[in-house]
């Protein structure tokens, strides 16, 4: 292990947990949006974006 100052270890520790929390939120948001899309599948939703 490299010799880092205590402040650097604290920053690394906090960055690691921030990344873990952000990834968890993104996974949760993705599953939530997929659930909402599946639930409203029968409704006729007009797409206002002309991407295709």
N, C-alpha and C positions, 0 to 999 in steps of 0.2 A: 504494500500500500504506500502511496506517495505521502510525503510529509506535508500535510496541508494545515493551515491555521484553523483554529476552532470556528472562526467565522465562515470559512469556506466549507467546512463540514456541515454547518448549519444550513448554509445556502444550498448545498447539494441535497441534503435531506429534504428540505422544503420543496425544492424543484422536483424531486422524485415524486413526492406525494401530490403536488399540484398536477403533474402529468397524469398520475394514476386517477385522480379525481376527474380531470377533464375527459380522459378516455372513457371512464365509467359513465359520465353524463352523456357523452356522445353516443355510446352504445344504448343507453336508456332512451335517449331522444329518438334514435333511429328505430328502435323496436316500438316505441309509442306511435311514431308517425306511420309505421307500417300497419299497426293495429287499427289506427284511424282510417287508413286507406282501405283496408279490408272490410271494415265495418260499414263504410259508406260506399261500397262497391255498387249497390243497386241504385243509388241515386244518380240522377243525370246532372253531373256537374259540368258546367261550361268552362272549357279551357280558354283562357284569355291570352295565353302565350302561344305564339305560332312558331314553334321551334322545328316542327317536322314538315 
